[in-house]
Amino acid sequence: SAPVSFTSDNTPPTSVSGSVTGTAGTIRFDGSATDTTGIGKIQFFVDGVIRASDATAPYSTFFNSTVLTNGSHTMTVRAFDIAGNSTDSSPISFTVSN
C-alpha cells in the first residue's frame, strides 16, 4: 500500500474579532474567527483574565458585570483552530456601569 502523508496545520486562525453588548447586569460577549481546518474553541478574556470558553458556533457567552468595577475594561477573543494554533483579537474596550 502507498505511504500515508500527513500535512501539519501550522497556520493560526485569521479574522479574529469580538463584540460586547451591554454595560450592566448581564453582558454578552461574541467572538468569531476563520480557519482552513475549522475553529476548535474561542476563549473570552476580560482585562487579561480568561472568563469563558465556547467550543460551539456561534461563539458567545454571557458575563455578570457585577464582578467588575465600574469603568473601562477590555475584552479579548482568543481563537484556537482544531490543531491548537491560536490568534488573539485586538482588545475591545467596554464600560461597566453597575
C-alpha positions as CSV (number, residue, x, y, z in Angstrom):
1,S,0.0,0.0,0.0
2,A,1.1,3.6,-0.6
3,P,2.5,5.6,2.3
4,V,0.1,8.0,4.0
5,S,1.3,11.6,4.2
6,F,0.1,14.0,6.8
7,T,0.1,17.7,6.4
8,S,0.7,19.7,9.6
9,D,-1.5,22.7,10.2
10,N,0.8,25.5,11.4
11,T,-1.5,28.3,10.2
12,P,-3.3,30.0,13.1
13,P,-6.9,31.4,12.8
14,T,-7.5,34.7,11.0
15,S,-10.1,37.4,11.1
16,V,-10.4,37.0,14.9
17,S,-12.8,39.6,16.3
18,G,-15.3,40.1,19.0
19,S,-18.0,42.4,20.3
20,V,-19.5,43.3,23.7
21,T,-23.2,44.1,24.2
22,G,-24.4,45.7,27.4
23,T,-23.0,47.8,30.2
24,A,-24.6,46.5,33.4
25,G,-26.1,43.2,34.7
26,T,-25.6,40.5,32.0
27,I,-23.2,41.5,29.3
28,R,-22.9,39.4,26.1
29,F,-19.5,38.6,24.5
30,D,-19.4,37.4,21.0
31,G,-16.4,36.1,19.1
32,S,-15.6,34.9,15.6
33,A,-12.7,33.7,13.5
34,T,-11.9,31.8,10.3
35,D,-9.5,28.9,9.8
36,T,-8.9,26.5,6.9
37,T,-9.3,23.4,9.2
38,G,-12.0,24.8,11.5
39,I,-12.3,26.6,14.8
40,G,-11.9,24.4,17.8
41,K,-12.9,26.9,20.5
42,I,-12.9,30.6,21.4
43,Q,-11.9,31.9,24.7
44,F,-13.0,35.2,26.2
45,F,-10.6,37.3,28.3
46,V,-11.5,40.3,30.4
47,D,-8.6,42.6,31.4
48,G,-6.3,39.7,30.6
49,V,-8.1,37.1,32.7
50,I,-9.9,34.2,31.0
51,R,-13.6,34.3,31.8
52,A,-15.2,31.8,29.5
53,S,-14.7,29.4,26.6
54,D,-17.1,28.2,23.9
55,A,-16.4,25.3,21.6
56,T,-19.7,25.6,19.6
57,A,-20.6,28.2,17.0
58,P,-21.9,30.8,17.2
59,Y,-19.3,31.6,19.8
60,S,-20.7,33.7,22.7
61,T,-21.1,33.8,26.4
62,F,-22.9,35.9,29.0
63,F,-21.0,37.6,31.8
64,N,-22.1,39.0,35.1
65,S,-20.9,42.6,35.1
66,T,-21.1,42.9,38.9
67,V,-17.8,41.1,39.3
68,L,-16.1,44.0,37.6
69,T,-15.6,47.5,38.9
70,N,-17.4,50.4,37.2
71,G,-15.4,52.0,34.4
72,S,-13.4,50.9,31.4
73,H,-12.4,47.3,30.7
74,T,-11.1,45.3,27.7
75,M,-12.3,42.0,26.3
76,T,-10.1,40.0,24.0
77,V,-11.0,36.9,22.0
78,R,-8.6,34.1,21.6
79,A,-9.4,31.7,18.8
80,F,-8.0,28.1,18.5
81,D,-8.1,26.0,15.4
82,I,-8.6,22.2,15.7
83,A,-4.8,21.8,15.5
84,G,-4.3,24.0,18.6
85,N,-2.9,27.1,16.8
86,S,-4.3,30.4,18.3
87,T,-4.7,34.0,17.5
88,D,-5.9,36.9,19.7
89,S,-8.2,39.7,18.6
90,S,-7.4,43.3,19.2
91,P,-8.7,44.4,22.6
92,I,-12.3,45.6,22.6
93,S,-13.0,48.4,25.1
94,F,-16.2,48.4,27.0
95,T,-17.6,50.3,30.0
96,V,-19.3,48.8,33.1
97,S,-22.0,50.9,34.8
98,N,-23.4,48.7,37.6
